[in-house]
Amino acid sequence: MNRLRDLRKERGFTQIKMQMLTGIDQSDYSKIETGKRYYTFEQCIKIAKALETSMDYLAGLTDEKKPYPRVK
């Protein structure tokens, strides 16, 4: 999950900040970053929104960090 950690650091966020933005406990978030735990679909959505990226980027399906346009 290097993309997740790298993108978080690029944004200047700590794991505590990610906890505040996503509601995912910091210890669980840390495990997600290190690959010791997988995130749920709902958690992935929250993380992608917090980091302003797409779920595809987090999953490694694209190298484009920019998120898709959101449907209103």
Buried (B, 14 or more C-beta within 10 A) or exposed (E): BEBBBEBBEEBEBEBEBBBEBBEBEBEBBBBBBEEEBEBEEEBBEBBBBBBEBBBBBBEEEBEEBEBEEEEE
